[in-house]
Amino acid sequence: MTLAKRLLPAVSLLLLCIFFAIRVPQATGHQSFLSLDNLYGVTGQYAYLLLIGMGATLVIIAGGIDLSVGSVLALSGVTSAYLMVKSGWSVPLGVLAGIGIGALSGGLVGVIVTKMKVPAFIASLGMLLVARGVTLRIAKGVTVDGTPDTFNALAAGKVLGVPMPLILVVVVAGLIAFILHYTKLGRYVYAIGSNAEAARVSGVPVERVQLAVYAIGGALAGLAGLVESARLSSGNPTGGSGYELDVVTAVVVGGASLAGGEGRVSGTLLGALLIAVLRNGSNLLGVDPFDQNIYIGLLIIGAVAFDQKLRKLG
């Protein structure tokens, strides 16, 4: 990865923060962009992006893509809420069920890709629709309200003054970074993304690794769904729509290549924060949400174009 590609997300995030730090107080007259409450609020509101982005980093480095994560987020959140509210399950069991459903959904995408040889784009697009349909069926099209306070602490709780979503993001990011840089699985992920056939000839269990990364990505989408449901105190069957686009944008803007074999956790964190700051600052400035989507769309086009330009120069 070139130095320019490493520095771009960090420099862009810094410039965006400076811009909003100057503009937001003038525009609102009372709400400061750099206030601790607002920064913590960004972490809680966009924890889904940071958490799912960690799993998506593994998948994209391995040369795959998973467009089902938004629907899987909703499926895990709604199922967990339903089990706790309607079926009387304990909070720990409800949490485990949500993460397990996410892992199962991601694993199914992996099976379709590796065993049925369906392109990842189509396999995950199909899972996006299946997961959303199952979610709506479970919830009967309405939110599942009344999740327990102990569950809601996943989003509202604090440990030594630090919000739980921020703690979860730090722990998950550290775990994924450890996997990528210090384990055999991480080395295999980079090898497969760079050249799957060469990795196979070298003895790498390509299909098992691909299954693992899709399952991990699904599990983290499930965890993000739990945090999102805890933040809203309910399971929302229509939640997560469009999240997959923000996730892919975050990973690509963070320096990963859609061609595979390239990416890092710190880059994804910066990319996710860039999107979160852009949306948060735009909200504080009263920018129309439709216009925000235009900016995000231009961001991903620019990031991919920049990646292609660097590849040609390299």
Secondary structure as UniProt FT lines:
FT   HELIX           3..28
FT   TURN            33..34
FT   HELIX           36..45
FT   HELIX           47..61
FT   TURN            62..63
FT   TURN            67..68
FT   HELIX           69..85
FT   HELIX           91..114
FT   HELIX           120..139
FT   TURN            140..141
FT   STRAND          144..145
FT   HELIX           149..156
FT   STRAND          158..159
FT   TURN            160..161
FT   STRAND          162..163
FT   HELIX           164..182
FT   HELIX           184..194
FT   HELIX           196..201
FT   TURN            202..203
FT   HELIX           206..232
FT   STRAND          234..235
FT   TURN            237..242
FT   HELIX           243..253
FT   TURN            254..255
FT   TURN            258..259
FT   HELIX           265..285
FT   HELIX           289..313
//
